[in-house]
Amino acid sequence: MKRLCIVIACVLALGAACGARALALTEYCPASAGVFTALGGGHADTLYSYDLLAEGARSVQGTVLVDTSSGWFKVEFPSTALTEWKFHYQGEYVTFSRSAYESAPLYVRFPTPVTIISFFVSDARSDGDQNFGWDEKGDVACSPPAGLETVQKFPPMPLPKVLNPRTDLAAPPAPDASIAIASPTTVPGSESCSQPFTAATVTKAAALSYPAEEQFRSVSAIAVVKVAVNGNGTLDDAWIYYPSGSRWFDQAAIDSARSSKYKGGTAFCEPANGLYLFRATFTPN
């Protein structure tokens, strides 16, 4: 068996696995918020767009808390449909497609121009979820993810190029679009400890082996695994986020992620759950 190194990078997050299990079994909230985009053309602005994300189709309503250069704000969002978007990617070794579940653009106006620092969905109610049981739980209080205010300090992971990226989030709202008004709120937790925000880390990465089933091809490949790590460092789930094009490489990457040891992250000085991406690179000897 050929031995390879696993290249691991973690980011806060967010496909088909060609045979390996691809569907997530773990979500920590009925929805998460996508990137906030300033619509006035400047670094700081009063009007922003954003979208909502999940691991399956549903409608959600709830609240996003946003940390800005002018303090924390609360943004209420009405019942919003998350529908399937099919994205196409060009990776270093393979072209593939992956479904995501996202909303149409939502809009929010702040009382003065602000720069967005971080954000998270603090509560959400689901309707129409078929996989995670959120509907029965009513309005769910969602904790901030691990490393909330530090994740942007990590260098971005090299990821496949999106061939059909969304462009609607950068477009101005239609004249009849609903625009939420952000209201000031208090800091949603303590920052009194020495490190109030830390991302989960790998304390012992399991060895990654080049699959015996692929040795006759002697090809290079990359698979990205999404993992859910809870605050005590236990791995809750791992699934393929960007496939390699081979079920054998995908399964080897998942096996390595599942066998690795982790240290949980924190948010507001408390243990916190987090979603991360692991990039596994396979190179034949």
Backbone bond lengths (Angstrom), bond angles and torsions (degrees), N, CA, C in turn:
res aa  C-N    CA-C-N  psi(-1)  N-CA   C-N-CA  omega(-1)  CA-C   N-CA-C  phi
1 M - - - 1.460 - - 1.520 109.23 -
2 K 1.308 117.51 129.55 1.451 120.74 179.42 1.521 109.67 -79.48
3 R 1.327 116.08 138.70 1.453 120.92 -178.45 1.517 109.77 -101.22
4 L 1.335 116.17 132.64 1.449 122.33 179.87 1.523 109.61 -124.50
5 C 1.340 116.11 160.55 1.447 121.09 173.81 1.518 109.13 -91.64
6 I 1.334 116.12 146.50 1.456 120.26 174.14 1.521 108.34 -99.18
7 V 1.306 117.01 130.54 1.449 122.35 177.00 1.519 106.21 -98.88
8 I 1.331 116.99 118.47 1.451 121.25 -172.65 1.517 109.20 -118.64
9 A 1.318 116.23 131.66 1.459 121.83 172.32 1.501 107.78 -136.41
10 C 1.336 117.67 145.41 1.463 119.35 -179.30 1.519 109.50 -120.48
11 V 1.311 115.27 137.51 1.448 122.74 174.86 1.510 107.60 -140.38
12 L 1.314 115.79 158.62 1.450 119.35 177.11 1.519 108.92 -73.43
13 A 0.945 110.38 140.88 1.419 108.32 -177.58 1.478 112.40 -127.89
14 L 2.270 68.64 -167.56 1.346 129.95 170.15 1.402 100.84 -163.87
15 G 9.341 123.45 163.06 1.473 133.08 127.86 1.523 113.01 148.00
16 A 1.019 104.29 169.14 1.459 109.85 -177.85 1.514 110.20 -70.57
17 A 1.325 115.22 141.76 1.461 118.85 -173.95 1.515 112.55 -112.90
18 C 1.313 117.91 9.60 1.463 120.62 177.54 1.529 111.16 53.16
19 G 1.330 116.98 40.76 1.454 120.25 177.65 1.515 113.04 118.37
20 A 1.340 118.73 -35.46 1.459 120.82 175.10 1.523 108.64 -79.39
21 R 1.366 117.58 152.56 1.455 119.70 -178.00 1.518 109.66 -62.99
22 A 1.355 116.41 131.05 1.446 120.46 -175.40 1.523 112.71 -113.34
23 L 1.327 119.29 -22.25 1.441 121.01 -175.69 1.521 111.31 -79.13
24 A 1.327 116.19 134.96 1.456 120.43 177.56 1.518 109.81 -69.94
25 L 1.318 115.92 141.61 1.455 121.62 173.20 1.517 111.32 -104.42
26 T 1.321 117.97 -5.80 1.458 122.02 -174.28 1.522 110.93 -127.41
27 E 1.311 115.64 127.41 1.458 123.69 166.45 1.522 106.44 -132.55
28 Y 1.314 116.56 144.16 1.453 120.11 179.71 1.529 112.73 -100.86
29 C 1.332 117.29 -5.22 1.457 122.73 179.60 1.527 107.59 -157.99
30 P 1.325 119.59 149.81 1.464 120.11 178.91 1.528 114.30 -61.96
31 A 1.326 117.90 -18.50 1.463 121.19 179.14 1.513 109.38 -156.14
32 S 1.310 116.06 157.20 1.468 122.11 169.73 1.519 107.74 -128.87
33 A 1.309 116.22 162.11 1.458 121.19 -178.03 1.517 110.31 -98.53
34 G 1.330 115.75 136.68 1.456 120.92 175.74 1.520 110.72 -81.37
35 V 1.308 115.91 -172.78 1.467 121.13 -175.42 1.522 111.19 -66.74
36 F 1.342 115.92 137.35 1.458 121.59 173.35 1.530 108.69 -82.56
37 T 1.332 116.65 132.20 1.464 122.40 -177.92 1.519 109.98 -118.41
38 A 1.339 116.64 122.00 1.465 120.73 176.87 1.521 109.33 -70.18
39 L 1.332 116.78 131.92 1.458 120.33 -174.04 1.524 113.27 -103.36
40 G 1.337 117.24 2.93 1.456 119.53 179.79 1.516 113.72 -98.24
41 G 1.350 116.59 -1.02 1.456 119.80 177.79 1.506 114.34 90.14
42 G 1.326 118.01 -4.12 1.457 120.18 -179.38 1.514 112.04 -109.87
43 H 1.342 115.44 173.65 1.465 120.66 179.07 1.523 110.51 -70.75
44 A 1.354 116.52 -37.43 1.454 122.21 174.50 1.524 108.33 -112.10
45 D 1.321 116.38 143.41 1.458 119.23 -175.48 1.521 109.22 -155.80
46 T 1.327 115.70 166.84 1.461 120.80 174.81 1.525 111.03 -95.78
47 L 1.332 119.01 -28.76 1.463 122.13 -175.63 1.527 110.32 -110.48
48 Y 1.332 115.10 126.25 1.461 121.82 -179.12 1.525 109.89 -130.41
49 S 1.330 114.83 151.24 1.461 120.82 167.50 1.527 108.41 -109.93
50 Y 1.337 115.68 157.16 1.462 121.21 173.15 1.514 107.13 -157.51
51 D 1.321 116.81 170.17 1.456 120.15 175.02 1.518 109.39 -133.11
52 L 1.323 115.19 169.34 1.453 122.68 178.67 1.516 109.43 -111.82
53 L 1.340 117.18 146.57 1.455 122.89 -173.91 1.520 109.93 -131.82
54 A 1.336 116.18 155.53 1.460 122.04 173.33 1.516 108.20 -159.46
55 E 1.330 115.99 176.68 1.466 121.61 179.62 1.523 112.49 -94.61
56 G 1.335 117.09 7.78 1.455 120.85 177.79 1.518 110.18 -165.91
57 A 1.340 116.96 165.71 1.459 121.90 -178.45 1.530 110.66 -70.88
58 R 1.335 116.82 143.90 1.464 124.02 177.81 1.518 108.93 178.35
59 S 1.314 117.28 175.20 1.456 122.42 167.05 1.523 107.82 -112.75
60 V 1.325 116.73 144.44 1.459 120.96 -178.27 1.522 110.18 -137.01
61 Q 1.317 115.46 151.94 1.455 121.08 169.76 1.514 107.80 -142.64
62 G 1.342 116.62 150.54 1.444 118.29 -177.12 1.509 112.96 168.20
63 T 1.339 115.17 -144.05 1.460 121.75 -172.12 1.520 111.05 -137.15
64 V 1.320 115.45 139.09 1.464 122.35 171.35 1.522 107.74 -112.41
65 L 1.317 116.96 131.12 1.460 121.39 172.36 1.524 108.31 -100.07
66 V 1.330 116.01 132.92 1.468 121.78 -172.66 1.525 109.60 -126.39
67 D 1.325 116.58 124.10 1.456 121.94 174.16 1.522 107.95 -91.75
68 T 1.310 116.90 128.04 1.463 121.88 -176.28 1.523 110.14 -130.60
69 S 1.324 115.00 176.27 1.460 121.20 176.44 1.528 111.97 -65.69
70 S 1.333 116.84 -11.79 1.472 121.42 177.99 1.524 112.36 -115.04
71 G 1.336 116.65 21.61 1.457 120.50 178.40 1.526 112.25 102.33
72 W 1.334 115.28 -172.72 1.458 122.17 -176.33 1.525 111.52 -86.76
73 F 1.364 114.29 144.16 1.459 120.80 177.68 1.525 109.41 -133.35
74 K 1.341 114.34 154.43 1.457 122.14 176.56 1.516 109.01 -110.52
75 V 1.335 116.20 132.57 1.463 122.05 -179.68 1.520 108.21 -125.89
76 E 1.331 117.17 117.01 1.463 121.62 177.33 1.528 109.15 -87.90
77 F 1.334 116.02 136.25 1.465 118.32 173.73 1.530 110.03 -119.91
78 P 1.343 117.49 138.37 1.462 121.53 -178.28 1.524 110.37 -77.11
79 S 1.337 116.70 178.61 1.463 120.54 177.63 1.521 109.20 -55.84
80 T 1.325 115.35 122.32 1.458 122.07 -171.80 1.516 109.53 -133.63
81 A 1.321 117.67 130.70 1.462 121.91 -178.45 1.517 111.03 -80.29
82 L 1.334 115.79 133.69 1.459 122.09 170.98 1.519 106.64 -106.32
83 T 1.315 116.90 115.31 1.454 121.80 -174.79 1.522 110.19 -119.33
84 E 1.308 115.59 165.59 1.459 121.16 -175.55 1.530 110.94 -73.29
85 W 1.309 115.04 131.19 1.462 123.48 172.48 1.530 106.53 -119.12
86 K 1.303 116.75 128.21 1.462 121.16 179.78 1.534 108.79 -98.88
87 F 1.328 115.42 112.35 1.461 120.49 179.57 1.529 109.79 -104.59
88 H 1.330 115.37 144.20 1.460 122.12 179.48 1.528 108.60 -113.33
89 Y 1.338 115.66 138.66 1.463 121.69 -172.13 1.524 111.13 -128.30
90 Q 1.325 114.25 148.76 1.451 121.63 171.72 1.513 107.87 -117.13
91 G 1.335 116.10 106.17 1.448 120.40 177.62 1.516 111.21 -91.28
92 E 1.313 115.08 -177.61 1.465 119.66 -179.20 1.517 111.45 -67.17
93 Y 1.349 116.32 -30.55 1.468 120.14 -175.63 1.525 113.88 -124.02
94 V 1.333 118.27 -11.42 1.460 119.17 -173.82 1.525 110.07 -153.21
95 T 1.323 115.66 147.86 1.461 123.38 171.19 1.526 107.98 -102.18
96 F 1.321 117.35 135.96 1.460 119.44 -176.68 1.518 109.90 -153.91
97 S 1.332 115.59 171.36 1.461 122.87 177.41 1.521 108.68 -122.06
98 R 1.331 115.91 152.98 1.460 121.06 178.08 1.517 108.89 -146.80
99 S 1.320 116.04 136.60 1.463 120.97 177.28 1.518 109.85 -86.41
100 A 1.323 116.13 140.85 1.458 122.69 172.63 1.523 106.87 -131.24
101 Y 1.317 115.57 157.20 1.467 120.43 -179.03 1.524 107.87 -117.81
102 E 1.320 114.94 110.77 1.461 121.33 -170.57 1.520 110.04 -138.22
103 S 1.322 115.11 160.52 1.454 120.86 177.86 1.519 110.38 -95.01
104 A 1.324 115.65 166.58 1.455 120.80 165.90 1.526 107.92 -67.84
105 P 1.333 118.69 166.09 1.471 119.62 -178.37 1.528 112.36 -59.87
106 L 1.324 115.13 139.76 1.452 123.38 169.96 1.527 107.51 -111.92
107 Y 1.342 116.46 154.17 1.460 119.82 -173.86 1.525 110.20 -128.40
108 V 1.339 115.18 144.42 1.455 121.08 178.70 1.526 108.98 -142.08
109 R 1.327 114.51 141.11 1.456 120.40 177.45 1.531 109.64 -115.72
110 F 1.334 115.69 132.23 1.455 122.27 177.31 1.535 108.98 -98.20
111 P 1.326 118.38 155.40 1.468 119.86 -175.39 1.526 113.84 -67.65
112 T 1.334 117.29 -27.18 1.466 122.38 177.06 1.523 107.90 -138.95
113 P 1.319 118.72 163.14 1.467 119.59 177.58 1.529 111.13 -60.08
114 V 1.327 116.23 131.53 1.461 121.17 -178.96 1.526 109.20 -134.70
115 T 1.320 114.92 157.39 1.459 122.62 168.90 1.523 107.60 -105.43
116 I 1.327 116.88 132.65 1.448 121.23 -178.60 1.529 109.79 -80.38
117 I 1.345 116.63 131.40 1.463 122.00 178.62 1.523 110.57 -101.84
118 S 1.320 117.46 -49.88 1.463 121.93 179.37 1.518 108.55 -160.26
119 F 1.334 116.40 172.16 1.457 120.23 -178.35 1.522 108.64 -166.65
120 F 1.343 115.60 156.99 1.459 120.44 173.75 1.519 109.38 -161.27
121 V 1.326 115.96 153.48 1.461 121.33 174.90 1.521 107.45 -76.05
122 S 1.332 116.84 120.83 1.462 120.90 -176.26 1.521 112.56 -94.19
123 D 1.314 117.93 -22.92 1.461 121.21 172.13 1.516 108.21 -158.79
124 A 1.337 115.33 150.06 1.461 120.27 -179.41 1.514 110.04 -157.47
125 R 1.312 114.99 147.45 1.458 123.40 175.09 1.527 107.86 -118.43
126 S 1.332 116.17 135.51 1.465 121.49 -175.54 1.523 110.95 -110.30
127 D 1.334 115.38 148.49 1.458 122.53 172.08 1.525 108.09 -139.75
128 G 1.330 116.60 123.81 1.460 120.29 177.47 1.507 114.98 95.73
129 D 1.344 118.20 6.91 1.466 120.72 176.59 1.527 109.37 -70.62
130 Q 1.334 116.72 130.01 1.456 121.72 -176.37 1.529 113.93 -105.99
131 N 1.333 118.35 -6.36 1.464 119.82 -169.23 1.524 115.62 -122.90
132 F 1.311 119.33 -25.33 1.462 120.70 -168.18 1.526 114.45 -116.76
133 G 1.339 117.96 -6.34 1.458 120.55 178.56 1.510 115.53 76.04
134 W 1.332 117.86 19.85 1.464 120.13 -177.42 1.528 112.27 -68.34
135 D 1.337 118.58 -34.30 1.461 120.81 -174.35 1.526 111.61 -56.09
136 E 1.327 116.79 -39.97 1.459 121.48 -176.24 1.527 112.80 -72.66
137 K 1.326 117.75 -14.45 1.471 120.98 -175.12 1.524 113.38 -91.35
138 G 1.335 116.47 -5.03 1.461 119.25 178.99 1.517 112.30 67.40
139 D 1.342 115.28 -144.26 1.469 120.04 179.81 1.525 108.74 -77.38
140 V 1.335 116.25 113.60 1.464 122.54 -174.36 1.528 110.08 -96.54
141 A 1.323 116.96 126.71 1.466 121.06 172.24 1.520 108.72 -79.11
142 C 1.331 117.42 122.72 1.467 122.82 -174.60 1.527 110.13 -108.53
143 S 1.299 115.82 130.75 1.466 121.05 179.79 1.525 110.27 -80.37
144 P 1.327 118.15 151.74 1.461 120.10 174.36 1.521 110.37 -64.18
145 P 1.319 118.73 144.00 1.467 121.03 -178.99 1.520 112.38 -73.22
146 A 1.315 115.80 155.75 1.459 121.55 178.78 1.525 110.73 -57.40
147 G 1.327 115.41 138.14 1.453 119.83 177.08 1.505 114.48 71.73
148 L 1.337 118.33 21.74 1.461 122.73 -172.64 1.524 113.76 -44.84
149 E 1.323 117.88 -50.15 1.465 120.40 -172.69 1.519 113.08 -99.35
150 T 1.320 118.07 6.61 1.456 120.08 -179.84 1.520 112.58 -115.19
151 V 1.346 117.88 -14.11 1.460 119.56 -171.67 1.522 112.19 -61.55
152 Q 1.344 117.84 -32.69 1.460 119.60 -178.62 1.527 112.24 -69.82
153 K 1.338 117.51 -10.28 1.458 119.98 178.13 1.521 112.77 -82.82
154 F 1.348 116.86 -14.36 1.456 119.68 178.92 1.528 109.89 -80.50
155 P 1.335 118.88 144.13 1.464 119.78 176.06 1.517 109.93 -64.73
156 P 1.344 117.78 142.71 1.458 119.80 -178.65 1.525 111.88 -66.34
157 M 1.321 115.91 144.70 1.458 120.80 176.47 1.530 109.65 -76.19
158 P 1.334 118.76 137.20 1.468 119.58 173.68 1.530 109.01 -63.56
159 L 1.319 116.69 121.61 1.450 121.84 -177.99 1.524 109.97 -126.47
160 P 1.329 117.59 161.20 1.465 119.71 179.20 1.531 111.97 -59.45
161 K 1.304 116.22 152.54 1.463 122.07 179.00 1.518 109.94 -77.71
162 V 1.334 116.45 132.46 1.456 121.43 176.39 1.528 108.01 -81.03
163 L 1.314 116.87 121.12 1.472 120.87 -176.99 1.520 112.37 -81.96
164 N 1.321 117.68 -23.26 1.470 121.58 178.97 1.517 110.86 -131.62
165 P 1.348 117.38 63.81 1.467 119.96 -176.67 1.523 111.90 -66.17
166 R 1.309 115.69 156.85 1.459 120.56 174.40 1.522 109.83 -70.66
167 T 1.322 116.08 138.92 1.461 121.34 176.05 1.527 111.45 -119.21
168 D 1.339 116.88 -9.73 1.460 119.81 -174.90 1.518 112.89 -70.27
169 L 1.344 118.14 -23.18 1.456 120.08 -177.89 1.527 112.66 -71.19
170 A 1.315 117.10 -19.86 1.466 120.94 178.59 1.514 112.59 -94.39
171 A 1.340 117.59 -4.00 1.468 121.47 -178.05 1.525 110.19 -85.29
172 P 1.322 118.07 147.98 1.466 119.81 177.96 1.524 110.57 -67.45
173 P 1.317 117.73 153.67 1.466 120.13 -179.91 1.519 111.76 -67.34
174 A 1.320 115.50 150.97 1.465 120.53 174.98 1.522 109.07 -65.46
175 P 1.337 117.38 157.77 1.476 119.67 -178.15 1.527 113.77 -55.72
176 D 1.333 117.09 -30.89 1.463 119.96 -177.92 1.527 113.00 -98.80
177 A 1.332 117.89 10.97 1.465 121.13 -178.38 1.522 111.01 -68.80
178 S 1.330 115.53 144.19 1.455 121.05 175.81 1.529 109.31 -79.27
179 I 1.325 116.69 131.29 1.462 121.69 -179.59 1.527 108.68 -122.85
180 A 1.332 116.35 116.00 1.463 121.10 178.91 1.531 109.87 -73.04
181 I 1.311 116.32 151.85 1.459 122.29 176.59 1.521 108.52 -106.28
182 A 1.321 116.43 121.56 1.460 121.39 179.22 1.522 109.52 -74.06
183 S 1.338 116.31 135.28 1.460 120.59 179.59 1.529 109.32 -116.13
184 P 1.320 118.26 139.50 1.468 120.81 179.97 1.523 110.96 -60.06
185 T 1.340 115.97 146.15 1.451 121.55 178.40 1.523 109.15 -146.39
186 T 1.315 116.60 173.34 1.460 121.00 -178.36 1.523 110.69 -84.53
187 V 1.320 115.67 162.33 1.465 121.21 175.66 1.533 108.32 -62.28
188 P 1.344 118.48 127.56 1.467 120.69 -172.68 1.523 115.13 -81.73
189 G 1.320 118.45 30.37 1.454 120.69 179.96 1.515 111.44 168.46
190 S 1.316 115.44 176.48 1.460 120.96 -177.91 1.526 111.07 -88.46
191 E 1.328 115.25 143.36 1.466 121.45 173.70 1.526 109.67 -123.49
192 S 1.317 116.33 25.67 1.467 121.04 -172.78 1.525 113.95 -82.82
193 C 1.350 118.27 -12.26 1.458 119.84 179.53 1.524 110.42 -82.94
194 S 1.323 117.15 171.98 1.468 120.69 -176.49 1.522 112.68 -67.75
195 Q 1.332 117.66 -32.82 1.468 121.95 179.22 1.530 108.87 -134.65
196 P 1.324 117.68 84.32 1.465 120.00 -176.81 1.525 114.00 -68.41
197 F 1.343 117.37 -22.90 1.467 120.49 -178.73 1.524 109.85 -131.03
198 T 1.309 116.75 117.38 1.462 121.06 175.16 1.518 109.26 -136.40
199 A 1.312 116.41 141.37 1.458 121.24 176.22 1.519 109.67 -83.78
200 A 1.327 115.92 154.62 1.465 119.80 173.74 1.524 109.60 -63.04
201 T 1.303 115.97 149.41 1.458 120.37 179.97 1.530 110.04 -130.50
202 V 1.309 115.05 157.06 1.462 121.15 174.36 1.518 107.72 -88.64
203 T 1.317 117.35 122.37 1.463 120.58 178.75 1.517 112.30 -92.89
204 K 1.337 116.85 -24.85 1.461 121.21 176.52 1.520 108.48 -152.97
205 A 1.331 115.88 105.36 1.457 120.54 -179.30 1.524 110.50 -80.78
206 A 1.315 116.15 129.54 1.465 120.42 178.58 1.520 110.35 -71.48
207 A 1.317 116.41 147.96 1.463 121.21 179.66 1.521 110.31 -62.84
208 L 1.318 114.82 143.59 1.467 122.24 177.23 1.523 108.49 -109.23
209 S 1.318 117.15 125.24 1.461 121.81 -178.22 1.515 110.99 -108.99
210 Y 1.314 114.97 140.81 1.466 120.64 173.61 1.530 107.29 -68.05
211 P 1.337 119.36 122.71 1.473 120.71 -174.44 1.529 112.83 -61.04
212 A 1.323 115.65 136.13 1.463 119.71 178.35 1.518 111.29 -60.61
213 E 1.334 117.14 -31.34 1.463 120.92 -178.79 1.531 112.41 -67.61
214 E 1.348 117.28 -19.06 1.459 120.81 -177.87 1.527 112.42 -103.32
215 Q 1.337 118.56 -2.94 1.457 119.61 -173.22 1.525 113.07 -64.67
216 F 1.317 116.15 -29.05 1.476 117.36 -178.92 1.520 111.36 -69.96
217 R 1.346 117.05 -21.94 1.470 119.25 179.36 1.523 111.95 -86.79
218 S 1.321 116.90 -28.80 1.471 122.48 -179.59 1.526 111.67 50.19
219 V 1.329 116.43 54.32 1.455 121.33 -179.92 1.521 110.29 -112.92
220 S 1.328 115.88 159.87 1.465 121.89 173.25 1.524 109.33 -93.91
221 A 1.327 116.05 152.97 1.456 119.88 -178.57 1.522 109.90 -156.98
222 I 1.329 115.24 159.77 1.459 122.35 175.73 1.522 108.02 -133.09
223 A 1.320 117.40 133.12 1.456 123.39 173.05 1.525 108.13 -127.31
224 V 1.323 116.32 138.46 1.459 120.93 176.89 1.525 108.20 -112.59
225 V 1.324 115.75 125.81 1.455 122.73 -178.17 1.527 108.91 -107.86
226 K 1.323 116.25 133.66 1.462 120.49 172.99 1.514 107.83 -96.24
227 V 1.323 116.32 131.00 1.456 120.42 -178.20 1.519 110.19 -125.04
228 A 1.325 115.57 146.67 1.458 122.90 175.83 1.519 107.87 -110.23
229 V 1.327 116.12 118.73 1.472 122.13 -178.02 1.525 108.14 -119.22
230 N 1.336 117.05 125.29 1.461 118.12 179.46 1.529 110.98 -85.93
231 G 1.316 114.67 175.47 1.454 119.68 -170.92 1.510 115.42 -63.01
232 N 1.338 118.33 -23.71 1.469 119.40 178.84 1.523 113.02 -89.51
233 G 1.340 116.56 5.80 1.454 120.94 176.42 1.510 114.59 91.49
234 T 1.331 117.91 3.67 1.463 121.40 178.06 1.520 110.71 -80.65
235 L 1.322 115.93 135.25 1.463 120.20 175.98 1.520 108.59 -77.96
236 D 1.325 117.04 117.83 1.460 121.17 179.65 1.520 112.45 -85.53
237 D 1.324 117.38 -32.06 1.463 120.04 -176.21 1.523 109.71 -167.93
238 A 1.329 115.51 158.36 1.471 122.00 174.82 1.512 107.95 -150.40
239 W 1.327 116.10 134.36 1.458 119.55 -179.68 1.524 109.72 -151.18
240 I 1.309 116.62 160.10 1.462 121.07 -178.68 1.520 110.38 -71.52
241 Y 1.325 115.27 128.16 1.462 121.94 177.58 1.529 110.27 -101.56
242 Y 1.324 116.61 -48.04 1.465 122.01 170.79 1.524 107.80 -121.96
243 P 1.322 118.10 116.26 1.469 120.33 -176.63 1.519 112.47 -75.71
244 S 1.313 114.79 157.72 1.465 121.85 179.09 1.521 112.25 -86.81
245 G 1.330 116.55 -17.70 1.456 121.05 -172.48 1.516 112.42 100.11
246 S 1.328 117.20 -5.46 1.458 122.62 179.09 1.514 108.90 -133.99
247 R 1.318 118.22 129.66 1.453 120.81 178.91 1.524 112.05 -64.63
248 W 1.337 116.77 -27.45 1.461 120.25 -178.94 1.527 111.33 -70.61
249 F 1.351 116.08 -44.47 1.459 119.34 176.11 1.533 110.23 -64.25
250 D 1.330 116.89 -43.17 1.459 120.33 -179.36 1.528 111.21 -59.95
251 Q 1.324 116.21 -45.14 1.457 119.29 -178.66 1.527 111.64 -67.49
252 A 1.336 117.11 -36.78 1.469 120.28 177.46 1.528 110.47 -63.11
253 A 1.338 116.66 -39.02 1.465 120.26 178.71 1.527 110.64 -66.54
254 I 1.329 117.45 -43.87 1.460 121.13 178.27 1.523 110.69 -63.00
255 D 1.332 116.89 -43.42 1.465 120.26 -179.81 1.528 111.22 -60.12
256 S 1.328 116.44 -40.36 1.456 120.07 179.42 1.529 110.66 -65.70
257 A 1.350 116.64 -44.26 1.465 120.36 179.34 1.522 110.84 -61.59
258 R 1.318 117.02 -40.78 1.466 121.17 -178.23 1.530 112.16 -70.67
259 S 1.314 117.36 -27.74 1.464 120.96 -178.00 1.525 113.03 -90.49
260 S 1.325 117.85 -8.79 1.459 121.43 -179.41 1.532 110.85 -76.49
261 K 1.324 116.24 160.32 1.453 122.55 178.09 1.536 109.26 -107.22
262 Y 1.342 116.32 145.15 1.454 121.09 -172.41 1.521 112.20 -131.21
263 K 1.304 115.25 159.00 1.458 123.22 168.91 1.517 107.14 -116.51
264 G 1.327 117.66 127.99 1.457 121.37 -177.60 1.515 112.68 -67.15
265 G 1.321 116.04 157.90 1.453 122.25 178.95 1.518 111.69 -97.78
266 T 1.329 115.61 -178.06 1.461 121.78 -179.26 1.522 110.79 -135.32
267 A 1.332 115.22 158.13 1.463 123.05 170.77 1.520 107.40 -145.68
268 F 1.309 116.56 127.03 1.460 122.05 -176.00 1.534 111.26 53.98
269 C 1.327 115.44 44.31 1.472 124.26 174.65 1.522 113.62 69.71
270 E 1.332 118.50 8.31 1.456 122.15 -179.62 1.528 110.26 -116.40
271 P 1.354 118.59 148.98 1.464 119.81 173.42 1.521 110.46 -55.64
272 A 1.320 116.94 140.37 1.466 120.39 -174.08 1.521 110.98 -142.68
273 N 1.332 115.10 147.26 1.456 121.52 174.92 1.520 110.24 -76.10
274 G 1.332 116.10 155.15 1.456 119.04 178.04 1.515 112.43 -153.33
275 L 1.338 116.15 153.94 1.461 123.65 174.59 1.518 108.21 -111.97
276 Y 1.336 116.66 133.60 1.459 121.64 -174.05 1.521 110.46 -138.87
277 L 1.312 115.07 159.53 1.456 121.39 177.80 1.523 110.04 -112.33
278 F 1.311 116.00 134.93 1.463 122.69 175.41 1.512 109.31 -116.71
279 R 1.291 115.88 129.36 1.468 122.25 179.68 1.525 108.68 -103.89
280 A 1.315 117.11 118.89 1.462 122.78 179.32 1.517 109.48 -109.02
281 T 1.324 116.61 120.97 1.470 121.86 -178.55 1.512 109.95 -106.90
282 F 1.327 116.64 126.43 1.460 123.23 -179.53 1.532 108.83 -109.24
283 T 1.324 116.76 126.78 1.455 122.09 177.69 1.520 108.92 -134.92
284 P 1.322 119.12 123.73 1.472 120.83 -179.63 1.527 110.99 -68.41
285 N 1.302 117.57 143.05 1.461 122.00 176.87 1.521 110.23 -77.70
